[in-house]
Amino acid sequence: MVVAGDDALAHRLAAELRGVYGEQVTLVVPPAQRSVRPPIVGRTRATALFDRVSAAVNRASGNGGGGGGSGESGGVRTVETPGSERVLEAVDLTDDVLAHAGVERAAALALVYDDDETNIRAALTARRLNPRIRLVLRLYNRRLGQHIEALLDQASALATAAAAAAADSTLDGGASNTAGGASGPGASRASGRVEAFDASTTVLSDADTAAPALAATAVAGTSKVVQTDGLMLRAVERPPPGPGEVADPGLCTLALLSATTNDPAGADGSEGSGAQGPQLLPDERAVAAATGRGTVVLENVSYSGPELSSGRGVVPWFGSLLSRRLRWSFAGLVACVVGLAVASVLVTGEPALQATYLTLLDLFAINDPAIGKPLGRQILQLCSGMVGLLLLPVLLAAVLEALGTFRSGSALRKPPRGLSGHVVLLGVGKIGTRVLARLRELRIPVVCVEADPEARGLALARRLRVPVVLGDVTQEGVLEAAKINRAHALLALTSADTTNLEAVLYARTVRPDLRVVLRLYDDDFATAVYRTLRSAHPDALTRSRSVSHLAAPAFAGAMMGRQILGAIPVERRVLLFAAVDVGGHPQLEGRTVGEAFRAGAWRVLALDTAAPGERRAASASAARGPGLVWDLPPTYVLRSEDRVVLAATRRGLAELLGRRPRQRAGA
C-alpha cells in the first residue's frame, strides 16, 4: 500500500493500514512532515515507544550520512522505520517519486494531499504507470470527483483489455513452442490475465466524512447520515429509556454509547475504554442488559434522488424584501383603511364599495373637500388625510429598503439582535463549509465567524442567508458580535489549534456552561486540553474531534476494496458500512443471517437482489436503493452469488476481508 499526503490524514491512514489491516505501507510526505509523529493504532505502548526511539535514531544517523536506515536518491529521501512502514520524503509527487515508492507493484495508492489538483495529477500518472492499481483520492469538489472517478475507471478498463489481448496473443504463440505445463513469459501473462484485479477508483472527502459527526456533537439528538449514489442510511442517537420504558431499536441497534456520554465531566469512549466505553454492533442480550446507556440505531433507509430546488412563494419573497418593522407598518395602514371604510359605511350609509372608494380618494388627497357634508363625513375625511400623510414616509422607506436589499443581496447578513440558542461556527473553510451545510439541513440557527473575507464557505453562507461576523476571533468583541453569550454551542473548526483553543477559553469566560467542540490535530495536545477544560468546567460539555481520526477508517477501507459505502462515528470509534460479495467469505457463505452476525465485528443489514450482471462490480454504488431488501429474516441462507450491505467495525472488516491472517513474504 502506498499513501501520499501532506497532513495528518496521511499519517493516520498509514497507521490504520498497518495497525488494523496488517499491511506493508510506503508513506510519501513532504520533507517538512518528517517531524510529525504518526498516530498509534493497534500497537502496544512498549512497541510504540521502541518505534519512536528507533525512528529518532534513524533520523540522527541519516543526518550524519552513515546510518543504514535512511538514504537519498534523485531528490527522494528514504527513511526506513521499524515495522512495516517505509517513509519517502519528496517535495513534489513526480513520476520518479511514484516509481521509487513502488506504485508499479503496489496493490493500492491513496492520494490525500490537501490540494485537489495535486491528487488528480498524481492519479493520472499512477494510472498510467500501473493500470491495475486501486486508487483512492481525496477531493473536495464532489462533481469533479465523479468525473475523475469515471475517467480513471475507463482508462483502467481500456488498459486491462489491451493487456488481456496481448496476453492471449502471447499465449497462442507460446503454446506452439511450449509443451505441457512448462512455464514461461506467456504462461505468466496468461495467469496474470486470469487473476482478478480490483483496479477501481474511489473518490472520498474527509470533510464529508467528518461533517455529520461534528454537527451531531454540537447539537445533541441529531442524526448521522451515510449517503452514496442514491442509498441513504440514517442513524440516530437516542437517550437511555426511563424506568419502565422500552427503547425503540429501530431497524437494528448499531451501538451502545458509553456510560459517561451524557455526563459533561465524562470522557468520550474509545477502543481503550473497556466495558464502560461504546460497544459497536451489540447482540440482543447486551442491549437488554445495558441500562442507563444511550443507543445508536438504524432509523430508516431510503432512496434519495436529486435535491429539489427550494422555490419561494410570494409571501416569503415579500418577507425577504422588506424588514419586519416595515411589514408591520404596512399592516397597520391596511387596518386603518379598512376601519375608515367600515366607519364610512356606518356614518354615510353608502355601499361598502363606494365607501372604500371614497376613503382611498381621501387617503391620497384627490377627493373634493367635504364642505356642507355631515360632521361625521368631514371627520372621516380628516382622519383619511392623516393616514395618507403617514403612508408617504412608509412608502419612501419601502422603496429605499427594497433598493438596499437588492444592493446588499451579495452582502453578508449580520446576526439579528434577538438571536439565541444558535450555534457559533468558527471557520468556514473546507470542513466548516460542510458542517454549515449539515447544520442548515437540520434547520439549526448558525452564526459564522471567519477572518478571511475570501474564505470558501462565505458564498454558501451568503446563499443560505446565514449571519456572518468577519473578524479575527482572537480580537476582543468578535465573539460578542456573534452573540456567544446566548449561543447553544461553539464549534471551533479553524485549521489552527491555538486559535481554536483561544476561542474556546475566551467563550468559557463569557459563558462557563457553553457546549464547545474543538478541532485539534495533535492527539496529545487534544487530550491535555480536554482534561484541563473538563476539570475547570465540570458542568459544561467539552468535546474534541480530529478530522483525520474520523476520516481515516473510510479511506483505509476503500484502499482494501471499493466496498466501503461510508462511515458513522460513534464517540471516538467508527462504524463502517460496506457492500460485500458473499462468495469467497466463509464467515458469510452458506450461513444464515443470524449465524453470520458476529457481535462487535459485523452484521448483515440488507441484500442486493439485482442480477450480478446489472451490478457495477466492486463499486460502492452497486448497493442501489430499489434493489435492496432490508429486514432480512434471520433464517435466510446467504449464497455465494449474493451481495450484502453490512455494518462492521474496522477490525471486523479487516478480518472479513481476510487481510490480517495472510502472511507476506519475509514477514
C-alpha positions as CSV (number, residue, x, y, z in Angstrom):
1,M,0.0,0.0,0.0
2,V,1.2,3.5,-0.9
3,V,-0.1,6.6,0.9
4,A,0.9,10.1,-0.2
5,G,-0.2,13.2,1.5
6,D,0.9,16.4,3.3
7,D,-1.1,16.5,6.5
8,A,-2.2,14.4,9.5
9,L,-4.6,12.3,7.4
10,A,-1.7,10.6,5.6
11,H,0.0,9.6,8.8
12,R,-3.2,8.3,10.4
13,L,-4.2,6.5,7.2
14,A,-0.8,4.7,7.1
15,A,-1.2,3.8,10.8
16,E,-4.6,2.5,10.2
17,L,-3.4,0.2,7.3
18,R,-0.5,-1.1,9.5
19,G,-2.3,-1.5,12.8
20,V,-5.7,-2.7,11.7
21,Y,-5.2,-4.4,8.4
22,G,-1.5,-5.5,8.9
23,E,-0.4,-4.1,5.5
24,Q,3.0,-3.1,4.4
25,V,2.9,0.7,3.8
26,T,5.0,3.2,1.9
27,L,4.3,6.7,3.1
28,V,5.3,9.7,0.8
29,V,5.3,13.0,2.6
30,P,7.0,16.4,2.1
31,P,10.3,16.9,3.9
32,A,8.6,19.3,6.4
33,Q,6.3,16.4,7.6
34,R,9.1,14.1,8.8
35,S,8.9,15.7,12.3
36,V,5.2,14.9,12.6
37,R,4.9,11.9,14.9
38,P,2.5,9.3,13.4
39,P,-0.5,8.2,15.4
40,I,-0.5,4.9,17.3
41,V,-3.2,2.5,16.0
42,G,-3.3,-1.2,17.1
43,R,0.1,-1.3,18.8
44,T,1.1,-1.7,22.4
45,R,2.8,1.1,24.3
46,A,6.1,-0.7,24.5
47,T,6.2,-1.3,20.8
48,A,5.2,2.3,20.1
49,L,7.9,3.6,22.4
50,F,10.5,1.4,20.7
51,D,9.4,2.7,17.3
52,R,9.7,6.3,18.4
53,V,13.2,5.8,19.8
54,S,14.3,3.9,16.7
55,A,12.9,6.5,14.4
56,A,14.7,9.2,16.3
57,V,18.0,7.2,16.0
58,N,17.4,6.7,12.3
59,R,16.9,10.4,11.7
60,A,20.0,11.2,13.7
61,S,22.1,8.7,11.7
62,G,20.6,10.0,8.5
63,N,21.8,13.5,9.2
64,G,25.3,12.1,9.6
65,G,25.1,10.2,6.4
66,G,26.3,6.9,7.9
67,G,23.0,5.4,9.0
68,G,21.7,2.4,7.2
69,G,18.1,3.3,7.9
70,S,17.9,6.3,5.5
71,G,19.2,7.4,2.1
72,E,18.7,9.9,-0.6
73,S,18.4,9.3,-4.3
74,G,17.1,11.5,-7.1
75,G,15.7,14.1,-4.6
76,V,13.8,11.4,-2.7
77,R,14.9,10.7,0.9
78,T,14.1,7.3,2.2
79,V,13.6,6.7,5.9
80,E,13.3,3.1,6.9
81,T,11.2,2.8,10.1
82,P,10.7,-0.3,12.3
83,G,7.8,-2.5,11.4
84,S,6.0,-2.5,8.0
85,E,6.3,1.2,7.0
86,R,8.8,2.9,4.7
87,V,8.8,6.7,4.6
88,L,9.8,8.7,1.5
89,E,10.3,12.4,1.7
90,A,9.8,14.3,-1.6
91,V,8.9,17.9,-2.4
92,D,6.7,17.0,-5.4
93,L,4.9,13.8,-6.4
94,T,6.6,13.3,-9.7
95,D,6.9,10.2,-11.9
96,D,10.2,9.3,-10.4
97,V,8.8,9.6,-6.8
98,L,5.9,7.4,-7.7
99,A,8.2,4.8,-9.3
100,H,10.5,5.0,-6.3
101,A,7.5,4.4,-4.0
102,G,6.7,1.2,-5.9
103,V,3.4,2.2,-7.5
104,E,4.1,-0.2,-10.4
105,R,4.0,-3.1,-7.9
106,A,1.5,-1.7,-5.3
107,A,-2.0,-3.0,-4.7
108,A,-3.5,0.4,-3.8
109,L,-2.5,4.1,-3.8
110,A,-4.1,6.7,-1.6
111,L,-3.6,10.4,-2.6
112,V,-4.7,12.5,0.3
113,Y,-3.0,15.9,-0.4
114,D,-5.0,18.9,0.7
115,D,-4.9,20.2,-2.9
116,D,-7.3,18.6,-5.4
117,E,-5.1,19.4,-8.4
118,T,-2.1,17.6,-6.9
119,N,-4.2,14.5,-6.2
120,I,-5.7,14.5,-9.7
121,R,-2.3,14.9,-11.4
122,A,-0.8,12.1,-9.4
123,A,-3.7,9.8,-10.0
124,L,-3.4,10.2,-13.8
125,T,0.3,9.4,-13.6
126,A,-0.3,6.4,-11.3
127,R,-2.9,5.0,-13.6
128,R,-0.5,5.3,-16.5
129,L,2.3,3.5,-14.5
130,N,0.0,0.8,-13.2
131,P,-3.4,0.4,-14.8
132,R,-4.3,-2.3,-12.3
133,I,-3.7,-0.3,-9.1
134,R,-6.6,0.6,-6.9
135,L,-6.8,4.4,-6.4
136,V,-8.3,6.3,-3.5
137,L,-8.4,10.1,-4.0
138,R,-9.2,12.8,-1.6
139,L,-11.2,15.5,-3.4
140,Y,-13.3,18.3,-2.0
141,N,-15.1,19.1,-5.3
142,R,-17.9,16.5,-5.5
143,R,-18.9,17.0,-9.1
144,L,-15.3,16.9,-10.3
145,G,-14.7,13.8,-8.3
146,Q,-17.4,12.0,-10.1
147,H,-16.0,12.8,-13.5
148,I,-12.4,11.9,-12.4
149,E,-13.6,8.6,-11.0
150,A,-15.3,7.7,-14.3
151,L,-12.3,8.8,-16.3
152,L,-9.8,6.8,-14.3
153,D,-12.0,3.7,-14.3
154,Q,-12.4,3.9,-18.1
155,A,-8.7,4.3,-18.5
156,S,-8.1,1.2,-16.3
157,A,-10.7,-0.8,-18.3
158,L,-9.1,0.0,-21.6
159,A,-5.6,-0.7,-20.4
160,T,-6.7,-4.0,-18.9
161,A,-8.5,-5.0,-22.1
162,A,-5.3,-4.2,-24.1
163,A,-3.2,-6.3,-21.7
164,A,-5.6,-9.2,-21.9
165,A,-5.5,-9.1,-25.7
166,A,-1.7,-9.1,-25.6
167,A,-1.7,-12.0,-23.1
168,D,-3.9,-14.0,-25.4
169,S,-1.6,-13.5,-28.4
170,T,1.4,-14.3,-26.3
171,L,-0.2,-17.5,-25.0
172,D,-1.2,-18.5,-28.6
173,G,2.4,-18.0,-29.7
174,G,3.9,-19.8,-26.7
175,A,1.6,-22.8,-27.0
176,S,3.2,-23.9,-30.2
177,N,6.7,-23.8,-28.6
178,T,6.0,-24.9,-25.1
179,A,4.7,-28.3,-24.1
180,G,2.6,-29.5,-21.1
181,G,2.9,-27.3,-18.0
182,A,6.1,-25.5,-19.0
183,S,6.2,-22.1,-17.6
184,G,7.4,-19.0,-19.5
185,P,6.5,-15.4,-20.1
186,G,3.4,-16.4,-22.0
187,A,2.2,-18.6,-19.1
188,S,2.8,-15.9,-16.6
189,R,1.0,-13.4,-18.6
190,A,-1.9,-15.8,-19.0
191,S,-2.1,-16.4,-15.3
192,G,-2.0,-12.6,-14.8
193,R,-4.9,-12.3,-17.2
194,V,-7.0,-14.8,-15.4
195,E,-6.4,-13.3,-12.0
196,A,-9.0,-10.8,-10.9
197,F,-7.8,-7.3,-10.1
198,D,-9.7,-4.6,-8.4
199,A,-8.5,-1.5,-10.3
200,S,-11.3,0.7,-9.1
201,T,-11.1,4.4,-8.3
202,T,-12.8,5.7,-5.2
203,V,-13.1,9.4,-4.5
204,L,-13.7,10.4,-0.9
205,S,-13.8,13.7,1.1
206,D,-12.6,14.0,4.6
207,A,-14.9,17.0,5.0
208,D,-18.0,15.0,4.0
209,T,-17.0,12.2,6.3
210,A,-16.4,14.3,9.4
211,A,-19.1,16.9,9.0
212,P,-22.1,14.8,10.3
213,A,-20.1,13.8,13.4
214,L,-19.1,17.4,14.1
215,A,-22.7,18.6,13.7
216,A,-24.1,15.8,15.8
217,T,-21.5,16.6,18.6
218,A,-22.6,20.2,18.7
219,V,-26.3,19.5,18.8
220,A,-27.5,16.5,20.8
221,G,-30.0,14.2,19.3
222,T,-29.1,14.9,15.6
223,S,-28.9,12.1,13.2
224,K,-25.9,10.8,11.3
225,V,-26.3,10.1,7.6
226,V,-24.4,7.9,5.2
227,Q,-25.5,8.8,1.6
228,T,-23.9,7.5,-1.6
229,D,-25.4,7.2,-5.1
230,G,-29.0,7.0,-4.1
231,L,-28.6,5.0,-0.9
232,M,-29.2,6.8,2.3
233,L,-28.8,5.3,5.8
234,R,-29.8,7.4,8.7
235,A,-28.7,6.5,12.2
236,V,-29.8,8.5,15.3
237,E,-28.5,8.7,18.9
238,R,-31.3,8.0,21.4
239,P,-31.1,8.7,25.1
240,P,-31.4,5.9,27.6
241,P,-35.0,4.9,28.3
242,G,-36.6,5.9,31.6
243,P,-37.8,3.5,34.3
244,G,-40.4,1.1,32.8
245,E,-39.8,2.3,29.3
246,V,-38.6,0.1,26.4
247,A,-36.1,1.6,23.9
248,D,-37.2,1.5,20.3
249,P,-34.5,-0.5,18.5
250,G,-35.4,0.9,15.1
251,L,-34.3,-1.4,12.2
252,C,-31.4,-2.6,14.4
253,T,-29.2,-1.3,17.2
254,L,-25.8,-0.3,15.8
255,A,-24.0,0.7,19.0
256,L,-24.4,1.2,22.8
257,L,-23.0,4.6,23.9
258,S,-20.6,4.8,26.8
259,A,-21.9,5.2,30.3
260,T,-20.5,8.7,30.5
261,T,-21.6,10.1,27.2
262,N,-24.3,12.3,28.7
263,D,-22.1,13.4,31.6
264,P,-20.4,16.7,30.9
265,A,-17.5,15.6,33.1
266,G,-17.2,12.3,31.4
267,A,-14.9,11.4,28.6
268,D,-15.8,10.1,25.1
269,G,-15.3,6.4,24.8
270,S,-12.7,4.8,22.6
271,E,-11.3,1.4,21.9
272,G,-9.3,1.5,25.2
273,S,-12.2,2.5,27.4
274,G,-13.1,-1.1,28.4
275,A,-16.6,-2.2,29.4
276,Q,-17.7,1.4,30.1
277,G,-16.8,2.5,26.5
278,P,-19.1,2.3,23.5
279,Q,-20.0,-1.1,22.2
280,L,-20.4,-1.4,18.4
281,L,-22.8,-4.0,17.0
282,P,-24.0,-5.5,20.3
283,D,-26.2,-8.5,20.4
284,E,-29.7,-8.6,21.8
285,R,-28.6,-9.7,25.3
286,A,-26.1,-6.9,25.5
287,V,-28.7,-4.4,24.5
288,A,-31.2,-5.8,27.1
289,A,-28.6,-5.8,29.8
290,A,-27.4,-2.2,29.1
291,T,-29.3,0.1,31.5
292,G,-28.8,3.9,31.6
293,R,-26.9,3.9,28.3
294,G,-27.9,5.6,25.1
295,T,-28.0,3.8,21.8
296,V,-27.3,4.5,18.1
297,V,-30.0,2.8,16.0
298,L,-30.5,2.5,12.3
299,E,-33.6,4.6,11.9
300,N,-34.5,4.3,8.3
301,V,-33.1,3.6,4.9
302,S,-34.4,5.2,1.7
303,Y,-33.6,6.1,-1.8
304,S,-32.6,9.7,-2.2
305,G,-33.0,11.3,-5.6
306,P,-31.7,14.7,-6.6
307,E,-32.4,17.6,-4.3
308,L,-35.4,19.7,-5.1
309,S,-35.0,23.3,-5.6
310,S,-36.4,25.4,-2.8
311,G,-38.8,27.7,-4.6
312,R,-40.1,30.8,-2.8
313,G,-43.7,31.9,-2.8
314,V,-45.0,35.4,-2.9
315,V,-45.1,35.8,0.9
316,P,-41.5,34.6,1.6
317,W,-40.3,36.8,-1.2
318,F,-42.1,39.8,0.2
319,G,-40.7,39.0,3.6
320,S,-37.1,38.9,2.4
321,L,-37.6,42.2,0.6
322,L,-38.9,44.3,3.5
323,S,-37.9,44.3,7.1
324,R,-40.2,43.1,9.9
325,R,-40.9,46.6,11.2
326,L,-41.9,47.8,7.7
327,R,-44.2,44.9,7.2
328,W,-45.9,45.7,10.5
329,S,-46.3,49.4,9.3
330,F,-48.0,48.3,6.1
331,A,-50.3,46.0,8.1
332,G,-51.2,48.9,10.4
333,L,-52.0,51.2,7.5
334,V,-54.2,48.5,5.8
335,A,-56.1,48.1,9.1
336,C,-56.6,51.8,9.3
337,V,-58.0,51.9,5.7
338,V,-60.4,49.0,6.5
339,G,-61.5,50.7,9.7
340,L,-62.2,54.0,7.9
341,A,-64.1,52.2,5.2
342,V,-66.3,50.5,7.7
343,A,-66.9,53.7,9.6
344,S,-67.8,55.5,6.3
345,V,-70.4,52.8,5.6
346,L,-71.9,53.2,9.1
347,V,-71.8,57.1,9.0
348,T,-72.9,57.8,5.4
349,G,-74.9,54.7,4.7
350,E,-73.3,54.2,1.3
351,P,-72.5,50.8,-0.1
352,A,-69.2,49.2,1.0
353,L,-67.5,49.5,-2.4
354,Q,-68.5,53.2,-2.7
355,A,-67.4,53.9,0.8
356,T,-64.0,52.2,0.3
357,Y,-63.5,54.2,-3.0
358,L,-64.1,57.5,-1.3
359,T,-61.9,56.5,1.6
360,L,-59.0,55.9,-0.8
361,L,-59.6,59.2,-2.6
362,D,-59.4,61.0,0.8
363,L,-56.3,59.0,1.6
364,F,-54.5,60.1,-1.4
365,A,-55.9,63.7,-1.1
366,I,-57.5,63.7,-4.5
367,N,-61.2,64.0,-3.4
368,D,-63.2,67.2,-3.1
369,P,-63.4,68.7,0.4
370,A,-66.5,67.6,2.3
371,I,-67.9,71.1,2.7
372,G,-71.6,71.1,3.5
373,K,-71.5,67.4,4.3
374,P,-72.4,65.9,7.6
375,L,-70.0,66.3,10.5
376,G,-69.2,62.6,10.6
377,R,-68.2,62.6,6.9
378,Q,-65.9,65.6,7.5
379,I,-64.2,63.9,10.4
380,L,-63.7,60.7,8.4
381,Q,-62.1,62.8,5.6
382,L,-59.7,64.4,8.1
383,C,-58.7,61.0,9.5
384,S,-58.2,59.6,6.0
385,G,-55.9,62.6,5.2
386,M,-53.9,61.9,8.4
387,V,-53.4,58.3,7.4
388,G,-52.4,59.4,3.9
389,L,-49.7,61.6,5.5
390,L,-48.4,58.6,7.4
391,L,-48.4,56.5,4.2
392,L,-45.9,58.7,2.4
393,P,-42.9,58.1,4.7
394,V,-43.7,54.4,4.8
395,L,-43.8,54.1,1.0
396,L,-40.5,56.0,0.8
397,A,-38.9,53.7,3.4
398,A,-40.1,50.7,1.5
399,V,-38.6,51.9,-1.7
400,L,-35.3,52.7,-0.1
401,E,-35.2,49.4,1.8
402,A,-36.0,47.4,-1.3
403,L,-33.2,49.2,-3.2
404,G,-30.9,48.4,-0.2
405,T,-32.0,44.8,-0.2
406,F,-31.1,44.4,-3.9
407,R,-27.8,46.1,-3.4
408,S,-26.9,44.0,-0.4
409,G,-28.1,40.8,-2.0
410,S,-24.4,39.8,-2.3
411,A,-23.5,41.1,1.1
412,L,-23.3,39.1,4.3
413,R,-26.0,39.2,6.9
414,K,-25.3,40.4,10.4
415,P,-26.6,38.5,13.5
416,P,-30.1,39.8,14.4
417,R,-30.5,41.4,17.8
418,G,-32.8,38.8,19.4
419,L,-30.9,35.7,18.3
420,S,-30.4,33.0,20.9
421,G,-30.0,29.2,21.1
422,H,-27.8,29.2,18.0
423,V,-24.5,27.5,17.1
424,V,-21.5,29.7,16.6
425,L,-19.4,28.2,13.8
426,L,-15.8,29.4,13.9
427,G,-14.1,28.9,10.5
428,V,-15.8,28.2,7.2
429,G,-13.0,26.5,5.3
430,K,-13.4,23.0,3.8
431,I,-14.6,21.4,7.0
432,G,-16.6,24.4,8.2
433,T,-18.4,24.7,4.9
434,R,-19.6,21.1,5.1
435,V,-20.6,21.4,8.7
436,L,-22.5,24.6,7.9
437,A,-24.5,22.8,5.2
438,R,-25.2,20.0,7.5
439,L,-26.5,22.3,10.3
440,R,-28.7,24.2,7.9
441,E,-30.2,20.9,6.7
442,L,-31.1,20.2,10.3
443,R,-32.7,23.7,10.5
444,I,-30.4,24.8,13.3
445,P,-29.7,28.5,13.5
446,V,-26.0,29.3,12.9
447,V,-23.7,32.3,13.1
448,C,-20.4,32.0,11.3
449,V,-17.2,33.7,12.3
450,E,-14.4,34.0,9.7
451,A,-11.3,36.1,9.5
452,D,-10.7,35.6,5.8
453,P,-13.1,37.6,3.6
454,E,-12.3,35.3,0.7
455,A,-13.0,32.0,2.6
456,R,-14.5,29.1,0.8
457,G,-17.7,28.9,2.8
458,L,-18.8,32.6,2.6
459,A,-20.5,32.0,-0.7
460,L,-22.6,29.2,0.9
461,A,-23.4,31.4,3.9
462,R,-24.5,34.2,1.6
463,R,-26.7,31.9,-0.4
464,L,-28.3,30.4,2.7
465,R,-28.7,33.8,4.3
466,V,-26.6,32.8,7.3
467,P,-25.4,35.6,9.6
468,V,-21.6,36.1,9.4
469,V,-19.2,38.0,11.5
470,L,-16.0,38.9,9.7
471,G,-13.0,39.3,12.0
472,D,-10.2,37.7,13.9
473,V,-11.7,35.6,16.7
474,T,-8.7,36.4,18.9
475,Q,-9.6,40.0,18.9
476,E,-12.0,41.4,21.5
477,G,-15.6,41.9,20.5
478,V,-15.7,39.4,17.7
479,L,-17.4,36.6,19.6
480,E,-19.6,39.1,21.3
481,A,-20.8,40.2,17.9
482,A,-21.8,36.5,17.2
483,K,-24.0,36.6,20.4
484,I,-21.8,34.0,22.1
485,N,-23.4,34.8,25.4
486,R,-26.8,33.5,24.2
487,A,-25.4,30.7,22.0
488,H,-26.1,27.0,22.5
489,A,-22.8,25.7,21.3
490,L,-19.4,26.8,19.8
491,L,-17.8,24.8,17.0
492,A,-14.1,25.8,16.7
493,L,-13.1,24.4,13.3
494,T,-10.3,26.5,12.1
495,S,-7.0,24.9,10.9
496,A,-5.0,26.4,13.8
497,D,-5.2,24.6,17.1
498,T,-4.1,27.6,19.1
499,T,-6.9,29.8,17.5
500,N,-9.5,27.1,18.4
501,L,-8.2,26.8,21.9
502,E,-8.1,30.6,22.5
503,A,-11.6,31.0,21.2
504,V,-12.9,28.2,23.5
505,L,-11.1,29.6,26.5
506,Y,-12.5,33.1,25.9
507,A,-16.0,31.8,25.2
508,R,-15.9,29.9,28.5
509,T,-15.1,33.2,30.3
510,V,-18.2,34.7,28.8
511,R,-20.4,31.7,29.4
512,P,-18.9,28.9,31.6
513,D,-21.7,26.4,30.7
514,L,-21.3,26.7,27.0
515,R,-21.1,23.5,25.0
516,V,-17.8,23.5,23.0
517,V,-16.4,21.3,20.3
518,L,-12.7,21.7,19.2
519,R,-11.0,20.6,16.1
520,L,-7.5,19.7,17.2
521,Y,-4.8,17.9,15.2
522,D,-2.3,16.7,17.8
523,D,-3.7,13.8,19.9
524,D,-1.6,14.5,23.0
525,F,-2.4,18.2,22.8
526,A,-6.1,17.4,22.4
527,T,-6.0,15.0,25.4
528,A,-4.3,17.6,27.6
529,V,-6.7,20.4,26.6
530,Y,-9.7,18.1,27.0
531,R,-8.7,17.1,30.5
532,T,-8.0,20.6,31.6
533,L,-11.2,22.1,30.3
534,R,-13.2,19.2,31.8
535,S,-11.6,19.8,35.2
536,A,-12.1,23.6,35.0
537,H,-15.7,23.4,33.8
538,P,-17.2,20.1,35.0
539,D,-20.8,21.3,34.3
540,A,-20.1,22.1,30.6
541,L,-19.9,19.6,27.8
542,T,-16.4,19.7,26.1
543,R,-15.5,17.5,23.2
544,S,-12.5,17.4,20.9
545,R,-12.6,15.9,17.4
546,S,-9.9,15.2,14.8
547,V,-10.9,15.2,11.2
548,S,-8.2,12.7,10.3
549,H,-9.3,10.4,13.0
550,L,-12.9,10.5,11.7
551,A,-11.9,10.1,8.0
552,A,-9.0,7.6,8.1
553,P,-11.1,4.4,8.6
554,A,-13.2,5.2,5.5
555,F,-10.1,5.9,3.4
556,A,-8.4,2.7,4.7
557,G,-11.4,0.6,3.9
558,A,-11.6,2.0,0.4
559,M,-7.9,1.0,-0.1
560,M,-8.8,-2.6,0.8
561,G,-11.5,-2.6,-1.8
562,R,-14.3,-0.5,-3.2
563,Q,-16.9,-2.0,-0.8
564,I,-16.9,1.0,1.6
565,L,-20.2,3.0,1.4
566,G,-19.5,5.3,4.3
567,A,-18.7,5.6,8.0
568,I,-20.6,6.7,11.1
569,P,-18.5,8.0,14.1
570,V,-19.6,6.7,17.4
571,E,-17.9,8.8,20.0
572,R,-14.2,8.1,19.3
573,R,-14.8,4.9,17.4
574,V,-16.0,4.4,13.8
575,L,-18.6,2.1,12.3
576,L,-18.2,1.3,8.6
577,F,-20.9,0.4,6.1
578,A,-19.7,-1.9,3.2
579,A,-21.1,-3.8,0.2
580,V,-19.6,-7.2,0.1
581,D,-19.9,-10.2,-2.2
582,V,-20.7,-13.3,-0.2
583,G,-18.7,-15.6,-2.4
584,G,-15.2,-16.2,-1.1
585,H,-16.0,-15.3,2.5
586,P,-16.5,-18.4,4.6
587,Q,-17.8,-16.3,7.5
588,L,-20.9,-15.5,5.4
589,E,-21.3,-18.1,2.6
590,G,-23.7,-20.9,3.5
591,R,-24.7,-19.4,6.8
592,T,-28.0,-17.8,7.8
593,V,-28.2,-14.1,8.5
594,G,-28.4,-14.9,12.2
595,E,-25.4,-17.2,12.1
596,A,-23.4,-14.7,10.1
597,F,-23.8,-12.0,12.7
598,R,-20.8,-11.6,14.9
599,A,-21.3,-9.2,17.8
600,G,-18.7,-6.5,17.9
601,A,-17.4,-7.3,14.4
602,W,-20.0,-7.2,11.6
603,R,-23.8,-7.5,10.9
604,V,-25.6,-8.1,7.7
605,L,-28.2,-5.3,7.1
606,A,-29.5,-5.8,3.6
607,L,-29.4,-8.0,0.5
608,D,-28.8,-6.7,-3.1
609,T,-31.3,-8.5,-5.2
610,A,-30.1,-7.1,-8.6
611,A,-28.7,-9.6,-11.0
612,P,-24.9,-10.0,-10.9
613,G,-24.7,-8.6,-14.5
614,E,-26.5,-5.5,-13.5
615,R,-24.2,-4.7,-10.6
616,R,-21.2,-2.4,-11.1
617,A,-18.6,-4.7,-9.9
618,A,-16.5,-3.6,-6.9
619,S,-18.5,-0.4,-6.8
620,A,-20.0,1.2,-3.8
621,S,-22.9,2.3,-5.8
622,A,-23.8,-1.3,-6.5
623,A,-26.0,-1.0,-3.4
624,R,-28.8,0.9,-5.0
625,G,-31.9,1.7,-3.2
626,P,-34.5,0.0,-5.4
627,G,-32.6,-3.4,-5.5
628,L,-32.1,-3.7,-1.7
629,V,-34.1,-5.9,0.6
630,W,-34.0,-4.8,4.3
631,D,-35.3,-6.6,7.3
632,L,-33.9,-9.9,6.2
633,P,-35.2,-12.9,8.2
634,P,-32.5,-14.4,10.5
635,T,-33.1,-17.8,8.8
636,Y,-32.2,-16.6,5.3
637,V,-29.2,-18.5,4.0
638,L,-26.6,-16.4,2.2
639,R,-25.5,-17.8,-1.1
640,S,-22.2,-17.3,-2.9
641,E,-23.8,-15.2,-5.6
642,D,-25.4,-12.8,-3.1
643,R,-24.2,-9.3,-2.4
644,V,-24.9,-7.8,1.0
645,V,-24.7,-4.5,2.7
646,L,-23.3,-4.9,6.2
647,A,-22.1,-2.7,9.1
648,A,-18.7,-3.6,10.5
649,T,-16.0,-2.4,12.8
650,R,-12.6,-1.6,11.5
651,R,-11.1,-4.8,12.8
652,G,-14.1,-6.8,11.9
653,L,-13.9,-5.6,8.3
654,A,-10.2,-6.4,8.2
655,E,-10.9,-10.0,9.4
656,L,-13.8,-10.4,7.0
657,L,-11.6,-9.3,4.1
658,G,-9.1,-11.9,5.1
659,R,-6.1,-9.5,5.2
660,R,-4.6,-10.0,8.6
661,P,-4.3,-13.8,8.6
662,R,-2.3,-13.6,5.3
663,Q,1.4,-13.8,5.8
664,R,3.6,-11.9,3.5
665,A,7.0,-12.9,2.2
666,G,9.7,-12.2,4.7
667,A,7.1,-11.5,7.5
